[in-house]
Amino acid sequence: MGRRKIEIEMVKDSNTRQVTFSKRRTGLFKKANELSILSGAEIAIVVFSPGNKPYSFGHPGVHVVAVKYLQQDPESSDSEGDPSSDASNMDELNLE
């Protein structure tokens, strides 16, 4: 028995939306923490709740990662570039 694809759309009920946000935020932060532990990645996530309250997670810290990101040379950053460059970088790493 396969799973059916569920269409992603905004939760209409505001109370349910807040509960969904809280659960998903917790899961997102947990995954980010696991990624930082497993790979040594420096991570920063900032999200705003439906009530416009900010929440953040960072390892080693949001401020540390944000400063490092903002001080980068824009020419050397591929975070907003062509996604195919990410794939080629992964291919190079896999060959090593």
Rosetta blueprint (number, residue, H / E / L):
1 M L
2 G L
3 R L
4 R L
5 K L
6 I L
7 E L
8 I L
9 E L
10 M L
11 V L
12 K L
13 D L
14 S H
15 N H
16 T H
17 R H
18 Q H
19 V H
20 T H
21 F H
22 S H
23 K H
24 R H
25 R H
26 T H
27 G H
28 L H
29 F H
30 K H
31 K H
32 A H
33 N H
34 E H
35 L H
36 S H
37 I H
38 L H
39 S H
40 G L
41 A L
42 E L
43 I E
44 A E
45 I E
46 V E
47 V E
48 F E
49 S L
50 P L
51 G L
52 N L
53 K L
54 P E
55 Y E
56 S E
57 F E
58 G E
59 H E
60 P L
61 G L
62 V H
63 H H
64 V H
65 V H
66 A H
67 V H
68 K H
69 Y H
70 L H
71 Q L
72 Q L
73 D L
74 P L
75 E L
76 S L
77 S L
78 D L
79 S L
80 E L
81 G L
82 D L
83 P H
84 S H
85 S H
86 D H
87 A H
88 S H
89 N H
90 M H
91 D H
92 E H
93 L H
94 N H
95 L H
96 E L
